[in-house]
Amino acid sequence: MDAATRKRQSRRRRHQRIRKRIRGTAETPRLNVYRSNTNIYAQLIDDVAGHTLVAASSLEADVTTGDDGKVGVASQVGALVGQRALDAGITEAVFDRGGNRYAGRVRALAEAARDAGLNL
């Protein structure tokens, strides 16, 4: 098994451990974060109904690359998902870091969502 496969499997196992304890509802959906090498995605998910309520990603036209690089883009995505959540009437969410460390881009996205008014 090469290093990339081992790393991917380790992240999946961490995510499964997290998901055993975290469950999103319509009142407090799960803020799921997926981080690839180039992009970052965020979704507010109602696990009971199995629906995505709000989504945002770095692929959207509203998100631009600035001087801050990937961390700045993650902050923009967090602010965007936070604003869309408030527009949808969602004020609280449970944070699901997706097996990633709470640092860098994942942390920037979460803090930007909090600054936008989403209570994590």
C-alpha positions as CSV (number, residue, x, y, z in Angstrom):
1,M,0.0,0.0,0.0
2,D,1.5,3.3,-1.0
3,A,1.5,6.4,1.2
4,A,-1.4,8.2,-0.6
5,T,-3.7,5.2,-0.2
6,R,-2.8,4.8,3.5
7,K,-3.4,8.5,4.1
8,R,-6.8,8.4,2.4
9,Q,-7.9,5.3,4.4
10,S,-6.8,6.9,7.6
11,R,-8.8,10.0,7.0
12,R,-11.8,7.8,6.1
13,R,-11.5,5.9,9.4
14,R,-11.2,9.1,11.4
15,H,-14.3,10.5,9.6
16,Q,-16.3,7.3,10.5
17,R,-15.3,7.7,14.1
18,I,-16.5,11.2,14.1
19,R,-19.8,10.4,12.3
20,K,-20.7,7.8,14.9
21,R,-21.3,10.6,17.4
22,I,-22.4,13.5,15.1
23,R,-25.8,13.6,13.5
24,G,-27.5,16.5,11.8
25,T,-31.2,17.3,12.1
26,A,-33.4,19.9,10.4
27,E,-33.0,22.2,13.4
28,T,-29.3,21.7,13.8
29,P,-27.8,20.3,10.6
30,R,-24.3,19.0,10.2
31,L,-21.8,21.3,8.6
32,N,-19.7,18.9,6.6
33,V,-16.3,20.0,5.2
34,Y,-14.5,18.3,2.4
35,R,-11.0,19.5,1.6
36,S,-9.1,18.5,-1.6
37,N,-5.7,19.6,-2.6
38,T,-7.1,22.5,-4.7
39,N,-10.7,23.1,-3.5
40,I,-12.8,23.1,-0.4
41,Y,-16.5,22.3,-0.1
42,A,-19.0,22.8,2.7
43,Q,-22.6,21.5,3.1
44,L,-25.3,21.8,5.7
45,I,-26.9,18.3,5.8
46,D,-30.1,17.1,7.5
47,D,-29.2,13.4,8.2
48,V,-32.7,12.5,9.3
49,A,-34.2,13.4,5.9
50,G,-31.0,12.8,3.9
51,H,-31.0,16.2,2.3
52,T,-28.5,18.9,1.7
53,L,-30.0,22.2,2.9
54,V,-27.2,24.6,2.0
55,A,-23.9,24.2,0.1
56,A,-21.0,26.3,-1.0
57,S,-17.6,25.6,-2.6
58,S,-14.5,27.3,-3.8
59,L,-15.6,26.5,-7.4
60,E,-18.3,29.2,-7.3
61,A,-17.9,32.5,-9.2
62,D,-18.4,34.5,-5.9
63,V,-15.2,33.0,-4.4
64,T,-11.9,34.6,-5.6
65,T,-8.3,33.8,-4.9
66,G,-6.6,36.7,-3.0
67,D,-3.3,37.2,-1.3
68,D,-4.2,34.8,1.5
69,G,-4.2,31.8,-0.9
70,K,-6.1,28.6,0.0
71,V,-6.9,29.8,3.6
72,G,-8.4,33.0,2.3
73,V,-10.5,31.0,-0.1
74,A,-11.7,28.7,2.7
75,S,-12.7,31.8,4.7
76,Q,-14.8,33.1,1.8
77,V,-16.5,29.7,1.5
78,G,-17.2,29.7,5.2
79,A,-18.7,33.2,5.1
80,L,-20.8,32.2,2.0
81,V,-22.2,29.0,3.7
82,G,-22.9,31.0,6.9
83,Q,-24.8,33.7,5.0
84,R,-26.8,31.1,3.0
85,A,-27.6,29.3,6.2
86,L,-28.9,32.4,7.8
87,D,-31.0,33.1,4.7
88,A,-32.5,29.6,5.0
89,G,-33.3,30.3,8.6
90,I,-30.6,28.1,10.1
91,T,-28.8,29.5,13.1
92,E,-27.1,26.4,14.7
93,A,-25.1,23.6,13.2
94,V,-22.9,20.7,14.3
95,F,-19.4,20.9,12.8
96,D,-18.1,17.8,11.0
97,R,-14.4,18.3,10.0
98,G,-14.5,15.3,7.8
99,G,-11.5,13.5,9.4
100,N,-9.2,16.4,8.8
101,R,-7.3,18.3,11.5
102,Y,-8.9,21.4,12.9
103,A,-6.2,23.6,11.5
104,G,-5.5,25.7,8.4
105,R,-8.3,25.7,5.8
106,V,-10.8,23.7,7.9
107,R,-10.4,26.1,10.8
108,A,-10.6,29.2,8.6
109,L,-13.9,27.9,7.1
110,A,-15.4,27.2,10.6
111,E,-14.4,30.6,12.0
112,A,-15.7,32.5,9.0
113,A,-19.1,30.6,9.3
114,R,-19.2,31.6,13.0
115,D,-18.4,35.2,12.1
116,A,-21.2,35.2,9.6
117,G,-23.6,34.3,12.4
118,L,-23.8,30.5,12.3
119,N,-23.5,29.0,15.8
120,L,-21.3,25.9,15.7
